[in-house]
Structure formats: C-alpha cells, structure tokens
Amino acid sequence: MTSLYTHLERDEHVGDEGRRYSATENTLEFRGRSVLYQYVDSFGVTFCTGDYVPYVGTINVKGYVIRWKFATNEEGQPLTEVEPITDRQEQEELTSLLWPGRSPRVSFL
C-alpha cells in the first residue's frame, strides 16, 4: 500500500528569533532505494506545564520513494508517492543511520 506525500513549499522556518520551528525534507539511499524523511526541530519550546527546553528535534520517515514529484495537488504543491517502511529490522537500521545515539527520535509514519 502506498500513500501520497505533499512536499513543503520550501524549508519552513517559522517563529520569532530564539523561538522557531523548522521542517526540512531530505532523502537517504538505503538498500538500493531512496527514503524520504523530514527533519523537524524547534528552539525555545515552552510546554503548557511551564517547562522550557532550548531544543527539540525529531525525524519523520515518510517511506520509500515510488514516484518522485510526479504530480501536483490543487494548490500546486508537488506530490510524491511513498511506500511505508513497516519491517522492524529496516526501521532499526534506518533509525541508527538517521539519529545515532541512546535516545533516537525517529518516527515511521
């Protein structure tokens, strides 16, 4: 089963100086296939509990690219067809490549 991914119009950097959110798209060659992922980070995050952290980052893996920017949606944004990565071993290997360390912040959507 595949799904459509709507690309960002550009790398998004939203917010005031010292407090911002950004999302950046990237691809990675893995096992002879291209993997589409999105790196998302936030600086100056305040939670509803009043807690504050200077940085939060995560990687959202969209999946294996089947067709790259093959069409556009009604708003003119490019669409890519992706296949979800559901194999646990592949997810673990990709997690190690994308965010090495003790506490990976990698999601497979």
C-alpha positions as CSV (number, residue, x, y, z in Angstrom):
1,M,0.0,0.0,0.0
2,T,1.4,3.4,-0.9
3,S,0.4,7.0,0.0
4,L,0.9,10.5,-1.3
5,Y,3.2,12.9,0.4
6,T,2.7,16.6,-0.2
7,H,6.0,18.4,-0.3
8,L,6.8,21.6,1.7
9,E,6.7,24.7,-0.5
10,R,10.2,25.3,0.9
11,D,12.1,24.5,4.1
12,E,9.9,26.1,6.7
13,H,11.3,28.3,9.4
14,V,8.5,29.8,11.4
15,G,8.7,31.9,14.6
16,D,10.5,34.7,16.3
17,E,14.2,34.9,16.9
18,G,15.1,32.5,19.7
19,R,11.9,30.6,19.3
20,R,11.4,28.9,16.0
21,Y,10.2,25.8,14.3
22,S,11.6,24.4,11.1
23,A,11.0,21.4,8.8
24,T,13.4,20.2,6.2
25,E,12.9,17.4,3.7
26,N,15.7,15.0,2.8
27,T,16.3,11.7,1.1
28,L,18.7,8.9,2.0
29,E,19.8,5.9,-0.1
30,F,19.2,2.7,1.8
31,R,19.4,-0.8,0.5
32,G,19.3,0.5,-3.1
33,R,16.2,2.6,-2.5
34,S,15.5,6.2,-1.8
35,V,14.0,7.0,1.6
36,L,12.1,10.3,2.1
37,Y,12.2,11.8,5.6
38,Q,11.6,15.1,7.2
39,Y,13.8,16.6,9.9
40,V,11.8,18.8,12.3
41,D,13.3,21.0,15.0
42,S,12.1,23.6,17.5
43,F,14.1,26.1,19.5
44,G,12.8,27.8,22.7
45,V,9.9,25.4,23.4
46,T,7.6,26.2,26.3
47,F,5.1,23.5,27.3
48,C,1.7,24.0,28.9
49,T,3.2,22.9,32.2
50,G,5.5,25.9,32.2
51,D,8.6,23.7,31.4
52,Y,11.0,25.0,28.9
53,V,13.6,23.3,26.7
54,P,16.0,25.0,24.4
55,Y,15.8,22.4,21.7
56,V,13.5,19.5,20.5
57,G,14.2,17.6,17.3
58,T,12.7,14.6,15.6
59,I,12.8,12.8,12.2
60,N,9.6,11.6,10.5
61,V,10.3,8.9,7.9
62,K,7.7,9.1,5.2
63,G,8.8,6.0,3.4
64,Y,10.4,4.6,0.3
65,V,10.0,6.8,-2.8
66,I,8.0,5.1,-5.5
67,R,7.4,8.2,-7.8
68,W,9.2,11.5,-7.1
69,K,7.2,14.7,-7.6
70,F,5.1,13.1,-10.3
71,A,2.1,15.4,-9.9
72,T,0.7,18.4,-8.1
73,N,-2.3,18.9,-5.8
74,E,-5.0,21.6,-6.2
75,E,-2.7,24.2,-4.6
76,G,0.1,23.4,-7.0
77,Q,2.3,21.6,-4.3
78,P,4.3,18.7,-5.6
79,L,3.2,15.1,-4.7
80,T,5.5,12.1,-4.2
81,E,4.2,8.5,-3.9
82,V,5.8,6.7,-1.0
83,E,5.7,3.2,0.4
84,P,5.6,2.9,4.2
85,I,8.6,1.2,5.9
86,T,7.0,-1.5,8.1
87,D,9.8,-4.0,8.5
88,R,11.1,-3.7,12.1
89,Q,14.7,-4.5,11.2
90,E,14.8,-1.9,8.4
91,Q,13.3,0.6,10.8
92,E,16.0,-0.1,13.4
93,E,18.8,0.2,10.8
94,L,17.4,3.5,9.5
95,T,17.0,4.8,13.0
96,S,20.7,4.1,13.7
97,L,21.7,5.9,10.4
98,L,19.4,8.9,10.8
99,W,19.8,9.5,14.6
100,P,22.6,7.6,16.2
101,G,22.7,7.6,19.9
102,R,20.9,6.4,23.0
103,S,17.6,8.0,22.6
104,P,16.5,8.1,18.9
105,R,13.7,10.4,17.9
106,V,12.7,8.7,14.7
107,S,9.1,8.1,13.7
108,F,7.9,5.9,10.9
109,L,4.6,7.3,9.6
